[in-house]
Amino acid sequence: MSVGCLLCTRLDVTDAGLSAFVVPDLLIGVGFALCVSSVTAVALDSVPPQLAGMASATTNMLRDLSFALGPAVVGAVALSKAGTAFSSNLDGAGLPPDHPGAARGIAAEGGPIAVNSLPPGAPGSAAHDLALDALGSGFSNAF
């Protein structure tokens, strides 16, 4: 799992293909399967047979909590880092005079994700590459 997450930190945010994403995902999936099955086996083997249902329910609850909490924490860290990086680099990006203000206004309402989704030619769209780099850096840090 750690090797898969480490490989995810090296993914290029501008690469829209899935080929670079397959190997890290497979490693994370195999590691998760090995980890969850062994933890469940240890939990079930360490309690008397009459408490096996409670042990199984506890491991299921912890796994479900991780499924909910993991993406929320990773997303919060990534978007916080991306927002900070985007805001600090916006003024020195060499954008036309009207674009930093428009991009800053859009970013204030929706963050770098909103700036990244602007269509070409829209006010603030010149900051698209800056927002994309900030998001890539934020998710790399979160992983």
N, C-alpha and C positions, 0 to 999 in steps of 0.2 A: 504494500500500500504506500509506503514511504517513497519507494522508487517511482511509482506511478505519479504521486503528487509532485515529486521533484521534477519529473519530466513535464508535468503540466505547467510548471513555472517557466519553462523555456519555450512554450508555444508562442507562435507569432500571431498577434491579434489581427493582422491584416490578411492572413491566410484563411480563405473561406472554405477550403477543402477539409474533409473529414479524415483524410489519411493520417495526418500527424496526430490526430486526437485518438485514434483507435488503440495504439499500443499502451499509452498511459491509462486509458479507460479499462483495458483488459487486465493490466497489472493491478489496478485498484480493485476491480471486481473479484479477481482471484484471491487477492489478499484479504478482502472483506469476507469472502466465503470461508476461507480457512480460519479466520479470526472468529467469526460468529459461531461457526459450528463447534470449534474447540471450547469457546467460552460457555456455550449452551451445554455441552457434554460435561464440563467441569461442574457447572451449577447443578445439573441433574444428578450427577454422581456423588455430590457432597452432601446431599440431604437424604433423610429417610424416605422410603417409597411413598408414604402417605403425604409428604410435602412436595412431591415432584411437580404437581400442578402449579403450586405457588412459585416454585423456582423457575419453571418454564414461563409463567406469566410475567415474572420480574424481568427476565432477560428480554422478553418481547417488548415490555414497556420501555426498558432502557434503549433498545434498538430503535423503537419508534420515536422516542425523544431525540435521539441522535439524528434521525432522518429529518426531524423538524428543526432542530436547533442548529445543525451543521450548516446548511445553506443560508440560514438567517445570519449567522455570525460571519461566515465568509463574505456574504453580500454586504453586510454593514461595514466590515473592515475595508473591503475592496472599494466600495463607493465613497467612503470617507477619505481614503488615500487618493482616489481619483479626483474627487472634488477639490482637495487641497492642492494637488499637483496642477490641475487645470487652472484654478484661480491664480496661482502664483506665476504660471508661465504665460498667461493670456496677454499681459501688457507688453512683454518683450518678444512677442511672436512675429512682429513685422507685418501685422494685418493692416488693411486700409483703416483710416481714422474712424469711420462709423462702425466698423465691425467689432472692435473690442467691447464697446458699450452694448451693442445688440447681443453679442454672445454672452456677455456677463449677465444681462437681463434674463436671457433664456436659461442660462445655467443657474441663476438664482431661483427660478421657478421649478426647473426639472433636473438640474444637475448636468454633468457631462454627458449623460445618456441622451438627454433632450438635444443637446448641441450635436452630438454624434448622429442623430437621426434626421437632421435638417437636410432638405433636398438642395441640390446644387443651385446657386443663384439666390437663395433665400438670405435675408439679413442674418449675419452671424455664421453663415455656412463656411466661410473661410477658416473658421476655427475648428472645423470638423476633424482635421488631422491631429490637431492638438488634443481634442477630446478623446479621439481614438487611442492615441498614445497614453494619455492619462488613465483611461479605462484598462488598457492592457497592463500598464505598470501596477495599477491598483489590484487587479486580480492575480497578477504574478506574486505580489507581496502577500496577498491573502492566502494563496496556496502555500 
